Amino acid sequence: MQPNYISPAPWSLNGNGIVLLYKFPASFIEEYGFLEDFQKRGYKAGIGAVIMMDYKSSGVGPYRELLFLPGLIQAEGSLGFTVSKIYVSTYDSARSGKRNWGIPKELADFKIEKQPDGSCNWKVKKEGNTFFEATVKQGKIPIPFTSRILPLTRIIQKGSKHLLLTKPAVSGKANFASLQKIYAEQDSFPPVQQLKPLATLTLQKFLMKFPVALQLGAPLNTRTPFAFG
């Protein structure tokens, strides 16, 4: 690809992934959640997640991703999830994600290894330091899933001039799984080892559509700052 390449929306993606669902305490999010002002302003708590994705294809080719969803926020009458911390393995994904959907992607190095017991180990590094590691073992019974039965598959982020609402569509198969190990350094990612997930799922051969984002409300330069709490 060309240097500084941006692949415009919409994107079609497929791959495999891991989803850890949590009910985050407000105190945890306030201290560790990496929330920006627009996220603090509309924060509604609820269910959040740590998600690890291994995309086999996308608008910018294969890449890997680690992201944190602190929960739901409300903005301009819309309710949706929001991403407050995210790392990806390629520059083109980082640049395109910020431009298309306001997703604040940062670069990191990823290593995924299958273990002898069938579990999968993820390590994420930056500047040679492993700041996140997780090991998950997949269950045996797959369950079909689709975003059609999950109407809150919506993401609200901050673009360059407006808040943006994106409504991705996803389908595939999921398995309940067991989390064997997880660790994160709080300077780089929320220390979720302090909490127990509500559920752990693996996703296999999912298909995802990421459409063009919709603008929400007035331009950002007309809004006033906000303090959490």
N, CA and C of each residue as an Amber inpcrd file, in Angstrom:
protein
   687
   0.8270000  -1.2040000   0.0000000   0.0000000   0.0000000   0.0000000
   0.8670000   1.2620000   0.0000000   0.2860000   2.3570000  -0.4410000
   1.0020000   3.6140000  -0.4740000   1.2600000   4.1390000   0.9350000
   2.3480000   4.8880000   1.1570000   2.5660000   5.5220000   2.4650000
   1.4050000   6.4500000   2.8100000   1.0510000   6.5100000   4.0810000
  -0.0340000   7.3570000   4.5600000  -1.3640000   7.0360000   3.8940000
  -1.5530000   5.7610000   3.5340000  -2.7690000   5.3420000   2.8530000
  -3.9600000   5.3550000   3.8020000  -5.0900000   5.8720000   3.3240000
  -6.3440000   5.8250000   4.0590000  -7.3670000   5.0840000   3.2040000
  -7.9490000   4.0300000   3.7510000  -8.9970000   3.2880000   3.0680000
 -10.3420000   3.8070000   3.5550000 -11.1260000   4.4410000   2.6890000
 -12.3910000   5.0310000   3.1380000 -13.4300000   3.9820000   3.4950000
 -14.3760000   4.3650000   4.3540000 -15.5080000   3.5000000   4.6640000
 -16.4390000   3.4460000   3.4350000 -17.2030000   2.3420000   3.3230000
 -17.3520000   1.2290000   4.2830000 -16.2470000   0.1870000   4.1430000
 -16.0720000  -0.5950000   5.2130000 -15.1460000  -1.7230000   5.2090000
 -15.9170000  -3.0290000   5.3890000 -15.3960000  -4.0780000   4.7780000
 -15.8220000  -5.4510000   5.0680000 -14.6480000  -6.1580000   5.7220000
 -14.8940000  -6.8110000   6.8710000 -13.8310000  -7.4850000   7.6110000
 -14.2610000  -8.9010000   7.9420000 -13.2830000  -9.7850000   8.0860000
 -13.5680000 -11.1090000   8.6320000 -12.3720000 -11.5850000   9.4340000
 -12.6210000 -12.5410000  10.3290000 -11.5340000 -13.0470000  11.1530000
 -12.0410000 -13.7830000  12.3650000 -11.1960000 -13.8170000  13.3940000
 -11.4960000 -14.4880000  14.6570000 -11.2470000 -13.5140000  15.8030000
 -11.8260000 -13.8050000  16.9750000 -11.6280000 -12.8810000  18.0790000
 -11.9880000 -13.4550000  19.4330000 -11.7520000 -12.6480000  20.4530000
 -12.0650000 -12.9790000  21.8460000 -12.7680000 -11.7740000  22.4550000
 -13.8640000 -12.0140000  23.1750000 -14.6240000 -10.9550000  23.8350000
 -14.7590000 -11.2950000  25.3110000 -14.3060000 -10.3970000  26.1670000
 -14.4750000 -10.5210000  27.6160000 -15.4810000  -9.4690000  28.0460000
 -16.6280000  -9.9040000  28.5650000 -17.6830000  -8.9870000  28.9840000
 -17.5560000  -8.6790000  30.4700000 -17.7230000  -7.3940000  30.8340000
 -17.5820000  -6.9440000  32.2140000 -18.7240000  -6.0060000  32.5910000
 -18.9890000  -5.9380000  33.8840000 -19.7930000  -4.8540000  34.4650000
 -18.8110000  -3.9860000  35.2460000 -18.3470000  -2.9040000  34.6220000
 -17.2950000  -2.0970000  35.2190000 -17.8590000  -1.1640000  36.2860000
 -17.3030000  -1.1580000  37.4970000 -17.6900000  -0.1450000  38.4890000
 -17.3180000   1.2470000  37.9890000 -18.1490000   2.2290000  38.3220000
 -17.8640000   3.6020000  37.9040000 -16.5150000   4.0760000  38.4320000
 -16.1490000   3.6430000  39.6500000 -14.8690000   4.0580000  40.2320000
 -13.6870000   3.5200000  39.4180000 -13.8260000   2.3160000  38.8810000
 -12.7700000   1.7260000  38.0450000 -12.6080000   2.5370000  36.7650000
 -13.7310000   2.8730000  36.1270000 -13.6670000   3.6330000  34.8860000
 -13.1100000   5.0380000  35.1310000 -13.4980000   5.6670000  36.2300000
 -12.9960000   7.0010000  36.5230000 -11.4830000   6.9990000  36.7000000
 -10.9570000   5.9640000  37.3570000  -9.5200000   5.9190000  37.6280000
  -8.7070000   5.3710000  36.4620000  -9.2410000   4.3920000  35.7460000
  -8.4280000   3.6640000  34.7640000  -8.9750000   3.6830000  33.3400000
 -10.1230000   4.3260000  33.1010000 -10.8410000   4.1090000  31.8490000
 -10.3600000   4.8600000  30.6280000  -9.4200000   5.8110000  30.7860000
  -8.8980000   6.5930000  29.6540000 -10.0070000   7.3620000  28.9290000
 -11.0350000   7.8250000  29.6460000 -12.1420000   8.5230000  29.0080000
 -11.7650000   9.9500000  28.6140000 -12.2150000  10.3470000  27.4170000
 -12.1270000  11.7340000  26.9770000 -13.3550000  12.5010000  27.4760000
 -13.3430000  13.8170000  27.2870000 -14.4340000  14.6450000  27.8060000
 -15.7990000  14.2110000  27.2860000 -15.9120000  13.9170000  25.9930000
 -17.2130000  13.5590000  25.4390000 -17.7170000  12.2420000  26.0260000
 -16.8020000  11.3620000  26.4150000 -17.1960000  10.0940000  27.0310000
 -17.5990000  10.2870000  28.4870000 -16.8880000  11.1490000  29.1960000
 -17.2560000  11.4750000  30.5740000 -18.6190000  12.1520000  30.6330000
 -18.8530000  13.0150000  29.6770000 -20.0890000  13.8040000  29.6640000
 -21.3260000  12.9130000  29.5940000 -21.2700000  11.8700000  28.7660000
 -22.4590000  11.0480000  28.5350000 -22.3850000   9.6440000  29.0920000
 -21.4440000   9.3970000  30.0180000 -21.2090000   8.0250000  30.4740000
 -22.4110000   7.4520000  31.2160000 -22.8220000   6.2410000  30.8170000
 -23.9720000   5.5700000  31.4120000 -23.6190000   4.2170000  32.0310000
 -22.3460000   3.8990000  32.1190000 -21.8880000   2.6150000  32.6960000
 -22.4950000   1.4460000  31.9270000 -22.9890000   0.4370000  32.6470000
 -23.5240000  -0.7330000  31.9660000 -22.4400000  -1.7260000  31.6130000
 -22.7470000  -2.5830000  30.6520000 -21.8160000  -3.6370000  30.2450000
 -20.7380000  -3.0530000  29.3500000 -19.4920000  -3.4560000  29.6210000
 -18.3640000  -3.0870000  28.7800000 -17.5980000  -4.3320000  28.3880000
 -16.4530000  -4.1450000  27.7380000 -15.7350000  -5.3170000  27.2220000
 -14.2740000  -5.0130000  26.9590000 -13.4840000  -6.0800000  26.9910000
 -12.1450000  -6.1190000  26.4180000 -12.2390000  -7.0400000  25.2100000
 -11.7850000  -6.5710000  24.0590000 -11.9430000  -7.3220000  22.8190000
 -10.5900000  -7.4650000  22.1330000 -10.2890000  -8.6690000  21.6860000
  -9.0900000  -8.9660000  20.9080000  -9.5200000  -9.5110000  19.5560000
  -9.0800000  -8.8830000  18.4750000  -9.4890000  -9.2690000  17.1360000
  -8.2700000  -9.6260000  16.2740000  -8.4270000 -10.6860000  15.5170000
  -7.4120000 -11.0960000  14.5470000  -8.0810000 -11.0650000  13.1730000
  -8.0150000  -9.9060000  12.5270000  -8.6750000  -9.7320000  11.2400000
  -7.8390000 -10.3690000  10.1290000  -8.4690000 -11.2380000   9.3710000
  -7.7950000 -11.8760000   8.2500000  -7.8710000 -11.0200000   6.9900000
  -8.9040000 -10.1930000   6.9080000  -9.0160000  -9.2390000   5.8100000
  -9.8090000  -8.0310000   6.2870000  -9.5570000  -6.8920000   5.6520000
 -10.2380000  -5.6380000   6.0120000 -10.0140000  -4.6550000   4.8740000
 -10.4210000  -3.4130000   5.0820000 -10.1520000  -2.3830000   4.0880000
  -8.6830000  -2.0670000   3.9150000  -7.8530000  -2.4900000   4.8800000
  -6.4020000  -2.2580000   4.7960000  -5.6180000  -3.5610000   4.9510000
  -6.2670000  -4.6970000   4.6750000  -5.5780000  -5.9760000   4.7810000
  -5.6220000  -6.5400000   6.1910000  -4.9000000  -7.6390000   6.4390000
  -4.9120000  -8.2740000   7.7600000  -4.2920000  -7.3730000   8.8280000
  -4.8680000  -7.4030000  10.0280000  -4.2480000  -6.7420000  11.1690000
  -4.8690000  -7.2910000  12.4510000  -4.2340000  -6.9790000  13.5710000
  -4.7030000  -7.4130000  14.8870000  -5.0580000  -6.1920000  15.7330000
  -5.8970000  -6.4430000  16.7550000  -6.4660000  -5.3120000  17.4830000
  -6.7760000  -5.7100000  18.9240000  -6.5200000  -4.7930000  19.8420000
  -6.9050000  -4.9040000  21.2500000  -7.6480000  -3.6380000  21.6120000
  -8.8720000  -3.7570000  22.1530000  -9.6240000  -2.5550000  22.4740000
 -10.3810000  -2.6950000  23.7900000 -10.6900000  -1.5170000  24.3660000
 -11.4170000  -1.4320000  25.6380000 -12.6850000  -0.6330000  25.4250000
 -13.8300000  -1.2370000  25.7770000 -15.1220000  -0.5700000  25.7720000
 -15.5270000  -0.3380000  27.2240000 -15.5170000   0.9020000  27.7120000
 -15.8570000   1.1440000  29.1150000 -17.3360000   0.9810000  29.4230000
 -18.1870000   0.9860000  28.4070000 -19.6220000   0.8680000  28.6050000
 -20.3640000   1.7630000  27.6400000 -21.5740000   2.1300000  27.9950000
 -22.4260000   2.9430000  27.1440000 -22.2700000   4.4360000  27.4510000
 -22.4190000   5.2410000  26.4110000 -22.5250000   6.6810000  26.5840000
 -23.7350000   7.1750000  25.7880000 -24.2030000   8.3640000  26.1470000
 -25.2870000   9.0010000  25.4120000 -24.8060000  10.3380000  24.8930000
 -25.0770000  10.6030000  23.6210000 -24.6710000  11.8700000  23.0170000
 -25.6840000  12.2690000  21.9630000 -26.1740000  13.4940000  22.0510000
 -27.1010000  14.0410000  21.0630000 -28.2960000  13.1180000  20.8250000
 -28.8030000  12.5170000  21.8990000 -29.9720000  11.6610000  21.7960000
 -29.7010000  10.2520000  21.3370000 -28.4290000   9.9060000  21.0900000
 -28.0630000   8.5570000  20.6560000 -27.3360000   7.8270000  21.7760000
 -27.6260000   6.5500000  21.9090000 -26.9860000   5.7020000  22.9090000
 -26.1100000   4.6810000  22.1930000 -24.8990000   4.4960000  22.6780000
 -24.0110000   3.5370000  22.0380000 -22.8040000   3.2350000  22.9020000
 -22.0730000   2.2230000  22.5120000 -20.8020000   1.9200000  23.1590000
 -19.7470000   2.9040000  22.6680000 -18.6250000   2.9390000  23.3650000
 -17.5390000   3.8160000  22.9590000 -16.2110000   3.1310000  23.2450000
 -15.2180000   3.4310000  22.4430000 -13.8680000   2.8820000  22.6040000
 -12.9960000   3.9510000  23.2440000 -12.3940000   3.6350000  24.3970000
 -11.5320000   4.6160000  25.0550000 -10.0520000   4.2660000  24.9640000
  -9.7320000   3.0150000  24.6330000  -8.3300000   2.6270000  24.4340000
  -8.2870000   1.5240000  23.3970000  -7.4020000   1.6690000  22.4070000
  -7.3360000   0.6730000  21.3400000  -5.9440000   0.6700000  20.7160000
  -5.4660000  -0.5270000  20.4440000  -4.1840000  -0.7320000  19.7590000
  -4.4040000  -1.6110000  18.5450000  -3.6630000  -1.3260000  17.4750000
  -3.7060000  -2.1490000  16.2730000  -2.2820000  -2.4070000  15.7970000
  -2.1550000  -3.3880000  14.9000000  -0.8190000  -3.8470000  14.5100000
  -0.2820000  -3.1750000  13.2550000  -1.1060000  -2.3750000  12.5410000
  -0.6240000  -1.7410000  11.3150000  -0.9210000  -0.2520000  11.2970000
  -0.0450000   0.4820000  10.6660000  -0.1910000   1.9240000  10.5690000
  -1.4130000   2.3120000   9.7400000  -1.6640000   1.5660000   8.6580000
  -2.8010000   1.8890000   7.7960000  -4.1230000   1.7320000   8.5330000
  -4.2320000   0.7240000   9.3890000  -5.4470000   0.5650000  10.1900000
  -5.6060000   1.7240000  11.1680000  -4.5060000   2.1040000  11.8150000
  -4.5610000   3.2080000  12.7830000  -4.9870000   4.5010000  12.1070000
  -4.3720000   4.8290000  11.0170000  -4.6660000   6.0890000  10.3270000
  -6.0870000   6.1020000   9.7750000  -6.5010000   5.0050000   9.1490000
  -7.8370000   4.9390000   8.5530000  -8.9200000   4.9210000   9.6280000
  -8.6740000   4.2170000  10.7360000  -9.6680000   4.1500000  11.8040000
  -9.9460000   5.5060000  12.4230000  -8.9030000   6.3080000  12.5910000
  -9.0860000   7.6540000  13.1430000  -9.8500000   8.5420000  12.1670000
  -9.5010000   8.4650000  10.9040000 -10.1210000   9.3320000   9.9030000
 -11.5820000   8.9490000   9.6460000 -11.8650000   7.6530000   9.5230000
 -13.2050000   7.2160000   9.1260000 -14.2310000   7.2830000  10.2570000
 -13.8240000   6.8620000  11.4660000 -14.7940000   6.6560000  12.5400000
 -14.4100000   7.3270000  13.8610000 -13.3060000   8.0630000  13.8930000
 -12.8740000   8.7050000  15.1270000 -12.3600000   7.7390000  16.1710000
 -11.9740000   6.5430000  15.7650000 -11.4790000   5.5370000  16.7120000
  -9.9990000   5.8120000  16.9850000  -9.6070000   6.0530000  18.2500000
  -8.2560000   6.5370000  18.5630000  -7.2030000   5.4310000  18.5830000
  -6.9740000   4.8200000  17.4460000  -6.0800000   3.6660000  17.3620000
  -4.6100000   4.0680000  17.5480000  -3.9050000   3.2500000  18.3370000
  -2.4640000   3.3970000  18.5320000  -1.7700000   2.1370000  18.0160000
  -0.5090000   2.2760000  17.6780000   0.2510000   1.1330000  17.1560000
   0.8660000   0.3030000  18.2740000   0.8920000  -1.0130000  18.0800000
   1.5470000  -1.9340000  19.0080000   1.9410000  -3.1900000  18.2470000
   2.7570000  -4.0090000  18.8830000   3.1660000  -5.2900000  18.3140000
   2.3700000  -6.4100000  18.9680000   1.8820000  -7.3380000  18.1600000
   1.0280000  -8.4190000  18.6360000   1.6840000  -9.7750000  18.3760000
   1.4880000 -10.6810000  19.3340000   1.9240000 -12.0630000  19.1600000
   0.8170000 -12.9790000  19.6650000   0.3660000 -13.9060000  18.8300000
  -0.6840000 -14.8590000  19.1820000  -0.1120000 -16.2630000  19.0490000
  -0.2370000 -17.0440000  20.1140000   0.3080000 -18.4010000  20.1120000
  -0.7160000 -19.4050000  20.6120000  -0.8440000 -20.5300000  19.9050000
  -1.6390000 -21.6480000  20.3830000  -0.8260000 -22.4480000  21.3900000
  -1.4350000 -22.7980000  22.5150000  -0.7620000 -23.5470000  23.5610000
  -1.0490000 -25.0440000  23.4200000  -0.2200000 -25.9080000  24.0280000
  -0.4310000 -27.3580000  23.9020000  -1.8000000 -27.8340000  24.3750000
  -2.4100000 -27.1300000  25.3330000  -3.7250000 -27.5480000  25.8460000
  -4.8830000 -27.0150000  24.9940000  -4.5650000 -26.3520000  23.8730000
  -5.5970000 -25.8300000  22.9920000  -5.9790000 -24.3970000  23.2630000
  -5.4460000 -23.7970000  24.3100000  -5.7400000 -22.3990000  24.6140000
  -4.9600000 -21.4750000  23.6790000  -5.3390000 -20.2070000  23.7010000
  -4.7030000 -19.2050000  22.8460000  -4.1470000 -18.0890000  23.7220000
  -2.8910000 -17.7440000  23.5080000  -2.2250000 -16.7110000  24.2910000
  -1.9670000 -15.4840000  23.4190000  -2.3970000 -14.3200000  23.9240000
  -2.1630000 -13.0410000  23.2590000  -1.1660000 -12.2270000  24.0740000
  -0.1830000 -11.6340000  23.3930000   0.7240000 -10.6770000  24.0050000
   0.7640000  -9.4240000  23.1380000   0.6790000  -8.2650000  23.7910000
   0.7120000  -6.9910000  23.0690000   1.8300000  -6.1470000  23.6650000
   2.6980000  -5.6340000  22.7890000   3.8740000  -4.8930000  23.2210000
   3.9380000  -3.5320000  22.5440000   4.5800000  -2.5780000  23.2270000
   5.0140000  -1.3440000  22.5790000   6.3750000  -0.9800000  23.1360000
   7.2410000  -0.5650000  22.2420000   8.6260000  -0.2430000  22.5900000
   9.2840000  -1.4010000  23.3330000   8.9710000  -2.6260000  22.9310000
   9.5850000  -3.8180000  23.4840000   9.0140000  -4.2930000  24.8020000
   8.0690000  -3.5680000  25.3750000   7.5020000  -3.9170000  26.6780000
   6.1260000  -4.5540000  26.5020000   5.9360000  -5.7510000  27.0840000
   4.6350000  -6.4050000  27.0500000   3.7320000  -5.7640000  28.0970000
   2.7250000  -5.0200000  27.6360000   1.8350000  -4.3200000  28.5690000
   0.4880000  -5.0280000  28.7290000   0.2170000  -6.0250000  27.8730000
  -1.0380000  -6.7770000  27.9700000  -0.7830000  -8.2240000  27.5830000
  -1.3720000  -9.1430000  28.3740000  -1.2930000 -10.5630000  28.0480000
  -2.5660000 -11.2530000  28.5150000  -3.0720000 -12.1600000  27.7030000
  -4.2660000 -12.9200000  28.0610000  -4.1870000 -14.3100000  27.4490000
  -4.6870000 -15.2960000  28.1890000  -4.7750000 -16.6660000  27.6950000
  -6.2120000 -17.1470000  27.8620000  -6.7870000 -17.6300000  26.7730000
  -8.1960000 -18.0450000  26.7510000  -8.3000000 -19.4190000  26.1070000
  -9.1420000 -20.2710000  26.7020000  -9.3930000 -21.5970000  26.1330000
 -10.8360000 -21.6780000  25.6630000 -10.9870000 -22.0380000  24.4080000
 -12.3050000 -22.0690000  23.7720000 -13.1150000 -23.2870000  24.1840000
 -14.4400000 -23.0810000  24.3360000 -15.3530000 -24.1860000  24.5650000
 -15.6290000 -24.9620000  23.2880000 -16.4830000 -25.9870000  23.3900000
 -16.6530000 -26.9180000  22.2730000 -17.9150000 -26.6970000  21.4460000
 -18.9130000 -25.9870000  21.9630000 -20.2010000 -25.8910000  21.2690000
 -20.3670000 -24.4950000  20.6860000 -20.3390000 -24.3620000  19.3600000
 -20.5150000 -23.0380000  18.7420000 -21.9710000 -22.6020000  18.7410000
 -22.1730000 -21.2800000  18.8790000 -23.5060000 -20.6860000  18.8820000
 -23.5420000 -19.5930000  17.8130000 -24.4610000 -19.6650000  16.8450000
 -24.5580000 -18.5820000  15.8460000 -24.9280000 -17.2600000  16.5160000
 -24.3740000 -16.1500000  16.0260000 -24.7410000 -14.8420000  16.5530000
 -24.8200000 -13.8390000  15.4170000 -25.5710000 -12.7830000  15.6490000
 -25.7040000 -11.6960000  14.6840000 -26.0360000 -10.4090000  15.4070000
 -25.5950000  -9.2980000  14.8640000 -25.9080000  -8.0010000  15.4660000
 -27.3830000  -7.6510000  15.3390000 -28.1360000  -8.3910000  14.5590000
 -29.5750000  -8.1410000  14.4460000 -30.2860000  -8.3720000  15.7840000
 -29.7270000  -9.2320000  16.6240000 -30.3270000  -9.4770000  17.9360000
 -29.6070000  -8.6970000  19.0300000 -28.6390000  -7.8570000  18.6370000
 -27.9190000  -7.0000000  19.5650000 -28.0430000  -5.5640000  19.0600000
 -29.1860000  -4.9070000  19.3010000 -29.4320000  -3.6020000  18.7000000
 -28.4890000  -2.5010000  19.1640000 -27.7640000  -2.7120000  20.2660000
 -26.8320000  -1.6900000  20.7380000 -25.4220000  -1.8800000  20.1970000
 -25.3160000  -2.5650000  19.0540000 -24.0300000  -2.6280000  18.3670000
 -23.8440000  -1.3090000  17.6240000 -23.5670000  -0.2740000  18.3970000
 -23.4080000   1.0900000  17.9000000 -22.2170000   1.7020000  18.6240000
 -21.4410000   2.5070000  17.9280000 -20.2290000   3.0820000  18.5000000
 -20.2530000   4.5960000  18.3150000 -20.0240000   5.3300000  19.4100000
 -19.9500000   6.7930000  19.3750000 -18.5110000   7.2100000  19.6700000
 -17.9210000   7.9650000  18.7570000 -16.5390000   8.4160000  18.8850000
 -16.4230000   9.8870000  18.5010000 -15.2550000  10.4530000  18.7340000
 -15.0010000  11.8610000  18.4210000 -14.2040000  11.9670000  17.1340000
 -14.8120000  12.5520000  16.1160000 -14.1020000  12.8300000  14.8850000
 -13.3500000  14.1440000  14.9680000 -12.8400000  14.6090000  13.8380000
 -12.0570000  15.8510000  13.8440000 -12.9200000  17.0810000  14.0830000
 -14.2120000  17.0160000  13.6600000 -15.0890000  18.1800000  13.8050000
 -16.3990000  17.8820000  14.5090000 -16.8350000  16.6060000  14.5260000
 -18.1090000  16.2200000  15.1130000 -17.9640000  14.9170000  15.8860000
 -18.9070000  14.6620000  16.7880000 -19.0750000  13.3130000  17.2890000
 -19.6300000  12.4570000  16.1630000 -19.2260000  11.1820000  16.1500000
 -19.5960000  10.2830000  15.0590000 -20.2970000   9.0470000  15.6110000
 -21.3510000   8.6200000  14.9360000 -22.0820000   7.4060000  15.2720000
 -21.9000000   6.4050000  14.1430000 -21.4190000   5.2060000  14.4980000
 -21.2300000   4.1360000  13.5130000 -22.0290000   2.9210000  13.9560000
 -22.6870000   2.2800000  12.9960000 -23.5340000   1.1290000  13.2880000
 -23.0130000  -0.1030000  12.5380000 -21.9870000  -0.7710000  13.0930000
 -21.4590000  -1.9570000  12.4180000 -22.4430000  -3.1150000  12.4870000
 -22.3550000  -4.0070000  11.5070000 -23.1430000  -5.2410000  11.4800000
 -22.1760000  -6.4150000  11.5070000 -22.4600000  -7.4270000  12.3130000
 -21.5510000  -8.5550000  12.4530000 -22.3400000  -9.8500000  12.5880000
 -21.8010000 -10.9210000  12.0540000 -22.4090000 -12.2400000  12.2040000
 -21.3120000 -13.2900000  12.1930000 -21.6010000 -14.4500000  12.7780000
 -20.6220000 -15.5250000  12.8320000 -21.0120000 -16.5630000  13.8540000
 -20.0050000 -17.2510000  14.4120000 -20.2290000 -18.2470000  15.4470000
 -19.3860000 -17.9130000  16.6700000 -19.9700000 -18.1200000  17.8450000
 -19.2880000 -17.8410000  19.1060000 -19.2880000 -19.0910000  19.9790000
 -18.2760000 -19.1960000  20.8250000 -18.1930000 -20.2540000  21.8270000
 -17.9590000 -19.6230000  23.1890000 -18.6290000 -20.1310000  24.2200000
 -18.2380000 -19.7650000  25.5670000 -16.8280000 -20.3130000  25.8120000
 -16.0450000 -19.5660000  26.5580000 -14.6460000 -19.9260000  26.7700000
 -14.2660000 -19.6390000  28.2100000 -13.0600000 -20.0600000  28.5950000
 -12.5550000 -19.8070000  29.9500000 -11.3190000 -18.9210000  29.8690000
 -11.2920000 -17.9060000  30.7270000 -10.1470000 -17.0150000  30.8210000
  -9.1620000 -17.6110000  31.8170000  -7.9990000 -17.9960000  31.3350000
  -6.9980000 -18.6320000  32.1920000  -6.0300000 -17.6340000  32.8060000
  -5.7780000 -16.5490000  32.0900000  -4.8210000 -15.5480000  32.5870000
  -5.0800000 -14.2290000  31.8870000  -4.9280000 -13.1250000  32.6280000
  -4.9810000 -11.8010000  32.0100000  -4.1870000 -10.8300000  32.8730000
  -3.4910000  -9.9250000  32.2010000  -2.7120000  -8.9000000  32.8980000
  -2.5750000  -7.6940000  31.9860000  -2.6900000  -6.4980000  32.5570000
  -2.4670000  -5.2650000  31.8130000  -1.7930000  -4.2450000  32.7050000
  -0.8590000  -3.4900000  32.1370000  -0.2050000  -2.4030000  32.8540000
  -1.0660000  -1.1570000  32.7450000  -1.4180000  -0.5630000  33.8670000
  -2.4240000   0.4870000  33.9050000  -2.0210000   1.7630000  33.1830000
  -0.7380000   1.9700000  32.9280000  -0.3270000   3.1490000  32.1760000
  -0.6880000   3.0340000  30.6970000  -0.9090000   1.7980000  30.2320000
  -1.1600000   1.5750000  28.8100000  -2.5400000   1.0070000  28.5080000
  -3.1660000   0.3620000  29.5230000  -4.4520000  -0.2930000  29.3150000
  -5.0910000  -0.4950000  30.6850000  -6.4140000  -0.4410000  30.7810000
  -7.0460000  -0.6340000  32.0920000  -6.6440000  -1.9700000  32.7270000
  -6.3040000  -1.9890000  34.0230000  -5.8390000  -3.2120000  34.6940000
  -7.0080000  -4.1440000  35.0240000  -7.5250000  -4.7920000  34.0110000
  -8.7400000  -5.6030000  34.1540000  -8.5020000  -6.8750000  34.9660000
  -7.2510000  -7.1760000  35.2960000  -6.9900000  -8.3070000  36.1830000
  -7.5830000  -8.0900000  37.5730000  -7.9490000  -6.8540000  37.8760000
  -8.5810000  -6.5500000  39.1660000 -10.0400000  -7.0210000  39.2250000
 -10.6200000  -7.3450000  38.0720000 -12.0390000  -7.6640000  37.9820000
 -12.2580000  -9.0420000  37.3700000 -13.4320000  -9.6030000  37.6280000
 -13.7980000 -10.8860000  37.0450000 -14.7950000 -10.6530000  35.9220000
 -14.5410000 -11.2020000  34.7310000 -15.4920000 -10.9900000  33.6340000
 -16.8150000 -11.7130000  33.8760000 -17.8840000 -11.1490000  33.3340000
 -19.1870000 -11.8060000  33.3840000 -19.2190000 -13.0220000  32.4760000
 -18.5210000 -12.9380000  31.3460000 -18.4820000 -14.0360000  30.3860000
 -17.2740000 -13.8520000  29.4740000 -16.7830000 -14.9680000  28.9480000
 -15.6970000 -14.9580000  27.9790000 -16.1690000 -15.7150000  26.7470000
 -16.0240000 -15.0960000  25.5800000 -16.4750000 -15.6940000  24.3250000
 -15.3470000 -15.6720000  23.3060000 -15.2940000 -16.6900000  22.4780000
 -14.4450000 -16.6490000  21.2970000 -15.3300000 -16.5520000  20.0670000
 -14.8540000 -15.8430000  19.0520000 -15.5790000 -15.6610000  17.8010000
 -14.8010000 -16.3230000  16.6800000 -15.4980000 -17.0450000  15.8270000
 -14.8410000 -17.7530000  14.7300000 -15.4140000 -17.3320000  13.3830000
 -14.5180000 -16.9860000  12.4940000 -14.8680000 -16.7030000  11.1050000
 -16.0470000 -15.7450000  10.9950000 -15.9920000 -14.6710000  11.7970000
 -17.0740000 -13.6940000  11.7520000 -16.9460000 -12.8170000  10.5010000
 -18.0590000 -12.2330000  10.1190000 -18.1140000 -11.2520000   9.0410000
 -18.6030000  -9.9430000   9.6400000 -17.9490000  -8.8410000   9.2980000
 -18.3020000  -7.5450000   9.8700000 -18.3420000  -6.4890000   8.7750000
 -19.3430000  -5.6280000   8.8520000 -19.4410000  -4.4750000   7.9580000
 -19.3350000  -3.2110000   8.7990000 -18.3840000  -2.3490000   8.4710000
 -18.2360000  -1.0640000   9.1520000 -18.6190000   0.0260000   8.1620000
 -19.8020000   0.6330000   8.3370000 -20.2930000   1.6030000   7.3540000
 -19.6930000   2.9970000   7.5510000 -20.1150000   3.9110000   6.7160000
 -19.7480000   5.3210000   6.8730000 -20.3740000   5.8440000   8.1670000
 -19.6150000   6.6170000   8.9380000 -20.1160000   7.1730000  10.2000000
 -21.0850000   8.3270000   9.9460000 -22.0260000   8.4890000  10.8750000
 -22.9810000   9.5930000  10.8400000 -22.5400000  10.6860000  11.8080000
 -22.6890000  11.9420000  11.4330000 -22.3340000  13.0510000  12.3120000
 -23.4440000  13.2920000  13.3270000 -23.0460000  13.5880000  14.5700000
 -23.9960000  13.8650000  15.6400000 -23.8450000  15.3060000  16.1180000
 -24.9280000  16.0570000  16.0980000 -24.9610000  17.3460000  16.7670000
 -24.0800000  18.4220000  16.1810000 -23.8160000  19.4200000  17.0420000
 -23.0650000  20.6080000  16.6520000 -21.5730000  20.3070000  16.5450000
 -20.8230000  21.1360000  15.8330000 -19.3660000  20.9670000  15.7780000
 -18.7430000  20.9770000  17.1670000 -17.6580000  20.2430000  17.3330000
 -17.0330000  20.0860000  18.6480000 -16.4930000  21.3940000  19.2060000
 -16.0920000  22.3220000  18.3460000 -15.4890000  23.5630000  18.8490000
 -16.5100000  24.4990000  19.5030000 -17.7970000  24.1260000  19.4780000
 -18.8290000  24.9300000  20.1480000 -19.1960000  24.3740000  21.5110000
 -18.5920000  23.2660000  21.9240000 -18.9570000  22.6130000  23.1740000
 -18.0400000  23.0620000  24.3080000 -18.5430000  22.9870000  25.5270000
 -17.7530000  23.3640000  26.7020000 -17.1120000  22.1360000  27.3330000
 -15.9440000  22.2820000  27.9880000 -15.2830000  21.1620000  28.6670000
 -16.1620000  20.5820000  29.7800000 -15.8250000  19.3480000  30.1630000
 -16.6090000  18.6610000  31.1820000 -15.6730000  17.8670000  32.0770000
 -15.9610000  17.8560000  33.3920000 -15.1570000  17.0950000  34.3470000
 -15.9560000  15.8880000  34.8350000 -15.3120000  14.7280000  34.9170000
 -15.9820000  13.4990000  35.3510000 -16.4800000  13.6700000  36.7940000
 -17.6950000  13.1680000  37.0540000 -18.2360000  13.1750000  38.4000000
 -19.0220000  14.4140000  38.7310000
